[in-house]
Amino acid sequence: MSASAASAIVASGLGKSYRIALSGDRPTTAVEAMVKRMRNPVRRNAYESFDALEDLTFEIPWGEAVGIIGRNGAGKSTLLKVLTRITAPTRGRVELAGRIGSLLEVGTGFHPELTGRENIFLNGALLGMGRKEIQRRFGEIVDFSGVGKFLDTPVKRYSSGMYVRLAFAVAAHLDTEILAIDEVLAVGDAEFQAKSLAKLRDVATDGRTVLFVSHQVQTVTALCTSAIYLDRGRLAYHGDVPKALELYRSSFEKFALEQQDPDRRPGSGELRALAVEMGEDQFEPHAEKSVVIHLGKAPDLVGQYFVSCHINDLNGSVIAQCDSRLVGGWFDASREHTVRLTMRTPWLKPGRYTVDVFVCKTGVLDAWEGAAAFEVLPHNPYPELAGDEATGNGLVLADFGYESE
Ligand SMILES: Nc1ncnc2c1ncn2[C@@H]1O[C@H](COP(=O)(O)OP(=O)(O)OP(=O)(O)O)[C@@H](O)[C@H]1O
């Protein structure tokens, strides 16, 4: 296979390994590191190799908008970095049949000391474009970004929103045949988001190829014509969007089952949550929702710890967060505790939600993703309220309390 008139990108046997310090060996604080060195000044840190991407083979035709989806740490950003040649693959090869523009990491592509104007020309030049060619696009880039007044200001003085808007405008308007965007960075206000999505759609219908890393199911559905679903560095599926999203969603349930085994969960393990429950698994939109966390004891653990939890929607986005510290909840590990975190104003939209629980001191003792799940029923108890007010808009104020036994 090779990238040709038919294919924009061909990847064969692509792999990327990172060398990481063995976790048992990795000091978490400067003091720990110093103590380790004093105890054993000769011994070097041990490393292990970690495969962020394993044996990916795929071919992307021209004119596709490809959503790259997968859970956190699945390798989405690494794949984009390898495809855009920001980082080299450890194994395998990538062939690109055209120039690739990207918006991956804030800081790449733009020189902080140069002005917006100079950076536009620099980016074009880096893509091999002539001055005239860049000039033809210049007006569109400036209009789209809305940073016209600040064109002659060094970009280091830009707000992060201005920076991202200009970076997006440059990536989307310079004439690259392939465009790679990480959604996390294509943020901004809602208006700019809608505008950037529409622009990406135009780019794809123009016959160019878009690669789009996303956690948002809606965005992938709206924008993408195909999807790559990564599961722990492997290509689990490449094909139509609904099937890829179905696999992505079901991975949350599978993962939650695995996480019931404390040995499979991240965190130092010095103290673990024993069980997490919500009492019910279905709630009215407006009902108080309590997460009850049973915690074990660890008499040797010095100092106090706290607990927190995230509520995630089906797309894996965190939509609410509770933290016992905010209401003075610190616990000593000499005895067991049952902590109840209650969210009082969670007017959540109907749908399914998952709960992640974290037990932390200075570092993370236990991180339990998918510790509980619940459903908010579609029933509207306040028919006199319309639309979003009645069903909740998914945003939750940090209004919660805790009780501990
Ligand atoms: N420079 C690096 N050194 C060591 N490990 C790395 C490095 N970059 C990424 N990793 C690891 O590789 C794995 C894949 O990371 P990557 O950022 O590609 O995942 P992702 O799917 O984009 O995740 P997220 O959705 O959280 O952004 C993760 O376990 C990450 O910790």
The ligand as an SDF file (V2000), in Angstrom:
LIG
                    3D

 31 33  0  0  0  0  0  0  0  0999 V2000
    6.0800   11.7750   26.1940 N   0  0  0  0  0  0  0  0  0  0  0  0
    5.5200   10.7050   26.7980 C   0  0  0  0  0  0  0  0  0  0  0  0
    6.2410    9.9350   27.6520 N   0  0  0  0  0  0  0  0  0  0  0  0
    5.7010    8.8480   28.2450 C   0  0  0  0  0  0  0  0  0  0  0  0
    4.4080    8.4590   28.0810 N   0  0  0  0  0  0  0  0  0  0  0  0
    3.6480    9.2070   27.2600 C   0  0  0  0  0  0  0  0  0  0  0  0
    4.1390   10.3690   26.5860 C   0  0  0  0  0  0  0  0  0  0  0  0
    3.1360   10.8950   25.8430 N   0  0  0  0  0  0  0  0  0  0  0  0
    2.0510   10.1030   26.0470 C   0  0  0  0  0  0  0  0  0  0  0  0
    2.3670    9.0950   26.8860 N   0  0  0  0  0  0  0  0  0  0  0  0
    1.4640    8.0210   27.3360 C   0  0  0  0  0  0  0  0  0  0  0  0
    0.9610    7.3820   26.1850 O   0  0  0  0  0  0  0  0  0  0  0  0
   -0.4070    7.0160   26.3670 C   0  0  0  0  0  0  0  0  0  0  0  0
   -1.2440    7.6070   25.2830 C   0  0  0  0  0  0  0  0  0  0  0  0
   -1.2830    9.0160   25.4730 O   0  0  0  0  0  0  0  0  0  0  0  0
   -2.1230    9.9810   24.5510 P   0  0  0  0  0  0  0  0  0  0  0  0
   -1.9400   11.3690   25.0730 O   0  0  0  0  0  0  0  0  0  0  0  0
   -1.7890    9.7250   23.1380 O   0  0  0  0  0  0  0  0  0  0  0  0
   -3.6030    9.4680   24.8410 O   0  0  0  0  0  0  0  0  0  0  0  0
   -4.9760   10.1710   24.4690 P   0  0  0  0  0  0  0  0  0  0  0  0
   -5.8510    9.0830   23.9460 O   0  0  0  0  0  0  0  0  0  0  0  0
   -4.7170   11.3490   23.5840 O   0  0  0  0  0  0  0  0  0  0  0  0
   -5.4760   10.6150   25.8880 O   0  0  0  0  0  0  0  0  0  0  0  0
   -6.3990   11.8830   26.3390 P   0  0  0  0  0  0  0  0  0  0  0  0
   -7.7630   11.6010   25.8210 O   0  0  0  0  0  0  0  0  0  0  0  0
   -6.3210   11.8110   27.8220 O   0  0  0  0  0  0  0  0  0  0  0  0
   -5.7520   13.1030   25.7510 O   0  0  0  0  0  0  0  0  0  0  0  0
   -0.8010    7.5050   27.7640 C   0  0  0  0  0  0  0  0  0  0  0  0
   -0.6990    6.4280   28.6650 O   0  0  0  0  0  0  0  0  0  0  0  0
    0.2500    8.5510   28.0640 C   0  0  0  0  0  0  0  0  0  0  0  0
    0.4750    8.6200   29.4630 O   0  0  0  0  0  0  0  0  0  0  0  0
  1  2  1  0
  2  3  1  0
  2  7  2  0
  3  4  2  0
  4  5  1  0
  5  6  2  0
  6  7  1  0
  6 10  1  0
  7  8  1  0
  8  9  2  0
  9 10  1  0
 10 11  1  0
 11 12  1  0
 11 30  1  0
 12 13  1  0
 13 14  1  0
 13 28  1  0
 14 15  1  0
 15 16  1  0
 16 17  2  0
 16 18  1  0
 16 19  1  0
 19 20  1  0
 20 21  2  0
 20 22  1  0
 20 23  1  0
 23 24  1  0
 24 25  2  0
 24 26  1  0
 24 27  1  0
 28 29  1  0
 28 30  1  0
 30 31  1  0
M  END
$$$$
